[in-house]
Amino acid sequence: MAADAAARAAGRGFTGAAGVESAAGAAGAAALAGRRRRVPRPVAWLLTLPLLLAVLVVGGAGPAAAHASLDSSDPAAGSTVPAAPAAVTLRFSEGVETGLGGVKVLDPDGKRVDSGNPEHGIGGASTVRVKLLAGLAPGTYTVAWRVVSDDSHPIGGAFTFNIVRASAGSAKLGSQSGDQAVKVTDGIARGVAFGSFALLAGSVLFLVALRPAAVARLRVWLLLFASWAGLLVSTVAALMLYGPKASALGFSSAFDLDVLRATLETKLGRWLSVRVLVLGAAGALLGYLVAALPTATRRARIVMGASWAVLCTALATTWSASDHASVGIQAPLAMGMDVVHLLAMGAWLGGLAVLLILLTGPEKDEDGEELPGAPDVHTVAWFSKAAMVCVCLLVVTGVYAGWRQIGSFDALFGTTFGLLLILKANFVVLMVAAAWVARRWLQARLRASAGARAVQPMARKRTLQKAVGAEALLAVAVLAVTSVLVSTEPGRTSWEREQASKPATVRVSTPFDAGGQSGKGIVDVVLDPARTGTNTLDVFVVDAQRNPFDPPEVTATAALPDKQIDGIAVTLQRVAPGQWRAEGLSLPMAGTWQVSVAVRTSDIDRATVTIPMKVR
């Protein structure tokens, strides 16, 4: 009977990090065959260590999407305009906010020549426009910009353009990276907030569902209120530091009321304010739970758990609605998946924290009385099942987030982020394999030694040490890769940036037929580098036999219908037989430009061909 009980319990036990279940269930069943028994403390530590590491691995890297980037500008970067423009317009890949940033335009001597009040242009939130002073002299002007993208990350940059002609020098810009200490402190505050949320959310759910009496223990009480206070303090700190970080200012500006007011008007500032309000309600409910939970009925506990779950969902939404998940492709779905990811991680990590306290803390008080809420085999078994559900949710939402971060096989295999992600996935697979081997090994040992009660505990401990040691080493490797991964630019962003930086010469050939004798041929158009700003356009004309052909006249225009830019005259100069060139062609915006080439082969014969050419 004991052997059968051990075998059955081993099949549904609770061990490794990847959902391998615990041998604690088997141990209890083998020793007492149906009687409840506490899980041995050393075994509990060994069982839960891989689970804790796995939580850190899965929850360590939040979902990411591409930050906003400057798509184009008017005047274009590096371009030369014939007259002073009335304004500078910046067009971004997604919506941006300017309250904590701005746009500065400096003349060759470093003096500001803009109005100082950037505003959104015709393109909406993705367009920023700043007016310029009248009567600007010829020379090289510098545009320095800093904005906050829709995913709440500050970005900045600078470029130059020329009015009439380039000057001997341009304005010198100082560092726009901001105070490094502010960035580090802000990162710490965000990390504390994230961890405090996980502990707070999951610990209460564990107590309500499995061990309500344990809330009376001092260590559990301290965990609950330390988590709540940690989340509140770190949220306030993040709110105060966001303005200095986004504006590239120092620590002292965290107490500047104007900076704080501007922060509250941003997307992240509003959601952080919501989080503080929700935490107020959560604190009130937490105080009630601590007082009422030990004697609450089953129905009351269901109401308490549902109320807590609603508040935790609201807290998780304050992250998802203000960060990477809220922008980019499939934003509504991504936000929902991110909320589920955060809740699953919180339920797992917070529950694990309470379980560790109960398993490793004292079993009796100073008077020898048994402390309330001591866990038994059934508690561990139920938490094992809940952890398995959390693992499944984390895997599904994590895979989806990874897809958003990468976006293509090219980015997966062609970027540092993608290669690190592959390495991490391989380590995780090895962790699962090690946990599976450990489970099979433990089942065999428990079946073989079910009657040897005197030697079983130490034998099981040595076996678990070997199995869990292998999982722990792999988990450390995964953590090492993850620590590098979270500080690496997402694959989708880095791949697109890398491709955009490569030379992108566009070459298109098309036949023409002007009619008459010798009216047929081929026009070959080359645009280099096919980017916004200054380009070189070469037009090659060959006859039907593909020999260089010099018609009496070759003209060209360039238009961008999508942006209501009509045909811009292109000045072509003949540079060789059958070849015409236009240097310094300014294409101010990205898009598919329509280059029209007219070839006149006689006084009355003429043909015009239109060629689409993509400009990035």
Phi, psi and omega in degrees: 000316180295321179295318178296318179297320178297317181295317180294316181294324179297330180289341180232030182283199191215097176240265205285182185292327187266023177102005174288136195266172194279139171284354179298321178299317180293319181298316180295319182291320181293322185283321186235003171043062173112346178271140178292143178208145178291148176286131178304138185298313179299321179295321180300318178300315183293325181288323187269345179299311178297326179295318178298316179298320180295323177300315180296323180294309185290321184272356187290326184248111177284164180296146182225151174222172183293134173289167176297150176221155180283113181281314183199171178213161176224109002294153180288154178300128178080001183275164175239121181256148184285341181213161182295127178285158178280338183202164172248129181242131179245133180241125185250165182285343177209175181297146180225160175243144183246000185300325180257011180226228179150179179231126176245135175242122185244141177279179182302336180268000179089010179271142180288136180234018178254168182284341180084006181233079179293147181218162177282136183268204184297329182285003179083212185293341180273001181238133178236132183230135176229132182282151179251156176291155180280157174071037179288137182280160176300149179147187182262125182247143183250131177249117176247126184230150176211123182223173175246124182283171183298336178272015174073016178258128177287139177225159180201171180181184180204154175204171179235156170217163183245141170257115181071305182203161178284147177263172183295330180214176178223172183295145177265128181259141173280182180293135178249012184280342179085181182281121182295326179296323177297316180297316181295314180295320177297319178297320178296316180299318179294320179295318178297320179297316181297311180294320179296321178298314181299314180295317183294312184296309186285327182295318179294317179298320178298313182296316181296319186276324192239318186222070181297328182293336183292347180295341180282348179288141183298316182296321178293317179301315179297321178300315182298308186281333173293322178294316179296313180294321179298320179292320180294311182296316181292327177293316178297319179297317179297323179295319182285330183272344184295320179299307176301323180293313182291330182265001181059046180250180181266181183300322186299332181289350177296337180256010177279121184296326179294319178294318179295321178296318177294325178296317181294342178271356179271166179300311180294320179300319178295317182288327174295324176296319176299320180298320178298318179295317179296323178296329175298314177295321180295322178296320178296315179294323180297317177299320178294319181297317180300323182280323189260339189297319183302330183248009184289146175283170180300317180296318179297322179294325177296317179295318178299314181297318179295318179297318179294321180297322178296315179295321179294323177296319178296319178296316180298325180296330180295335173280308188296326184278354183236003185237204188305322186295338186277355180229167178089197184290141175052047185301315180300316178296318181297322178295316178298317179295323181292320177299315178299319180300314181294318180293318179296317178296319179296315180299321181288307185291316180294317177297321178297321180297316178295318179300318178298318179297317182290324183282331186253349180281174178295146181270340181226155178275187183295335180272003180086003179280142180291131180289147182287154172079022180296134183282152174235186182300322182294324176299313180297320181296317180293320177295327177300316180295317179297320179296324178297318177298317179298319179300315180299316179295319179295322179295312182298310182290327178292320177296318179296317179297321178298321177297320178293326181288328184263299174088335183200158177294328177300315179290329180294316184262351185248007179231157177298319179300314181297317180294322176295322179295320177297316179298317179297317180299320178296319177296320179296318177300318178295324176298316179297318179297316179297320179294322179294317178298318180298319180297314179296320180297314181295321178300315180296317181294321181292322177295320184287332186242028184298331182271348184270071186294330185289327184255352185301311185304311181291323178297318179295322181297315179296320179296316180294324179300318180294312183293312181291327177300318178296316179296320181295319178298317178294323179295321176298319178298318179296318179298321179297316178295319181296322180298328175281322185297318185291341178259008181259142179300132180307147185301320181300315181292311184294325179293315180296320179294320180295318180293323180292333182277347181284151174305133187232049179300130180252130180229126181224135178243144177208143179282158174225156179217102180272354183082170179073184181287134181059034182266359182255149178181196182227135174255127179243116184248131180237126178244125184224125008263015179060044176230164176298144184110211185277132180228165173243130180246123176247134177240121177250134179237127176233155180276188183297334178269009178065032172262146177307135186231131179250090176288164181301329184208137173226123178231163182209153173223160178229134182222154176231086186302324183299334180249018179056038175259113181285177185302121175267126180294134179251122181274109182261138175239134179287126182244345180194165177304122179075013182227131176235148185222143172236111179262151179073026178288119183266119176244100192284343186227151176282154180144184179267103180278145177257108180263115180258126180244123179255127180243118177257118183263344177203185181297332185239349183260127185209141177224142178236128177242143179245127187239123175283133180224122184278127179246130181257000000 
